[in-house]
Amino acid sequence: MSWNLHSTHAQAGDLVELVGLRHSHFIFRLEQGGKLETHRGIVYHDDLIGKPWGMQVFSHLGNPFFLLQPSLGDLLLDTPRITQIMYPKDIGFVLVNLGIGPGQHVVEAGTGSGSLTCALAFAVGSGGRVTSYDTRPDIQKLAIANIDRLGLSDRVYFKLKDIGEGFDETNVDALFLDVQNPFDYMEQVRACIKPGGFFGSILPTVNQVIHLLTALKQNNFAFIEVCEVLLRYYRTDVNHFRPTDRMVAHTGFLVFARPVIFVNEDTRSELLDDSSGIVLQSSDE
């Protein structure tokens, strides 16, 4: 199985994306002797193997497609799911704000269908590690399949465990919670992350965010930020350039914080009081 963004030509075993003129797309793995049946005709895999990326190809009915490598965002949106997934707009912001990079060890809880897991595994590189916790074996089974689809299984360790019992890891670089009640696990999170490391969470409602803010401050997390990411696309017609009719608006509140070590109560009080004003404001205000 391969998802090699450094290749120049499609090969058997590659994940490929066929995009039509109206942006209809199909993501699948190339197999010798395979075929893709679409409403615009059949495309035979053997006709794609060996073709350069970006090549125009045709179905048996003569309808055109373009042979492309799927981006990470394409793959995440195409992820088979039985739970709600995180959107690429949120995942990208999470990766940047948690400082995720090659060689790091990242822990997440709430594996779900594994969209964030896939992105984390891609970001930490071959020398990194992602440990993912969930309590639902059926859901985690699907996440394992989604990770395997991208060829990233050697970077991810799945655990079926209630995080209320604590994490097995210590001194990890970053930890992300995608659970309904992250505020109940701050002591466990604090014991898992290295001092000064990165914490993040996503929550759908204001009430949950407020509970989490309180728990973060009680457990000496500082530099707390809360935000949401709104994404709007534009039509690329030069004669009718304007926003598209739909946009990806609120999908969740993102909460970020850093575990710190205080040496006196005055500093703690001043910093945490100041942090309370960083809710739902942009970073440049």
C-alpha positions, 0 to 999 in steps of 0.5 A, a space after each residue: 500500500 502506498 501514498 507516496 507524494 514524491 512519485 511522478 507516475 501512478 503505480 499499482 498499489 497507489 492511492 489515486 484520485 480521479 477528478 472530473 470536469 465538474 469536480 466530481 471525484 473518486 479516490 481508490 487504490 490502483 490494482 492491476 486488472 481493476 476497474 472503476 465504474 462511474 456514471 460517466 463510464 468505466 475507467 480501467 486501472 491498467 490504463 492508469 498505471 504508469 501514467 504521470 500525475 496530472 494526466 488527462 484520462 478517459 472513461 470507456 464512454 470518452 468522458 474526461 478525468 484527471 489523474 491526481 494524487 489525493 491530498 491529505 485533506 481529500 483523504 480525510 474528507 473521504 474517510 469511511 466513518 461511523 462517527 462525526 470526523 474532525 474537518 481539515 480546517 480544524 485539523 490543520 489549525 490543531 497541528 500548527 497550534 500544538 506544534 506537531 512535527 517529525 519525531 514527536 510523540 503525541 497522544 489523543 483520546 477519542 479515536 473515533 473514525 481516525 481522521 485526526 489520527 491520520 493527520 497526526 501520524 502523517 505529521 510526526 513522520 516515520 520517526 514519530 509516534 501517535 498513541 490513540 485511546 478509545 473505549 469502543 472496539 468497533 469504532 477503533 477497528 474502523 480507525 485502524 483500517 483508515 490508518 492502514 489505508 494510508 500506510 501509516 500503521 507503523 506510527 500509531 499505537 491503539 489502546 482500548 482503555 478508559 482514560 479516567 484510569 490514567 494514561 500509560 505515557 509520560 512526558 509526551 509532546 502534545 495531547 489532544 482530547 476529543 471527548 464529551 467531558 475533557 474537564 474530568 481528565 485534567 489530572 490525567 492529562 497533566 500527568 501525561 504531558 511534559 511540562 510546557 508541552 501542548 494540550 488541545 481539545 474540541 467541544 461543540 457547546 459553550 457550556 462544555 468550554 466553560 467547564 474545561 476552562 475552569 478545570 484547566 486553571 485548577 490544574 495549572 494550565 496557562 496561556 489558554 486560548 479558545 477559538 473557532 475556524 470558519 472557512 469560506 470558498 470563492 468561485 474562481 470564475 474571473 467574470 463572476 468572482 464571489 463567495 460560493 453559496 455555502 461555507 463550512 462554519 462552526 464545527 466546534 470550539 478549539 481549546 489550547 493550553 500549556 501546562 506550566 510550573 509556578 513558583 509563587 501564588 502571585 504569578 499564578 493568580 496574575 497569569 490565570 486571571 489574564 488568561 480568562 480574557 482570551 476566550 473567543 478572540 482572535 490571536 491578533 487582538 
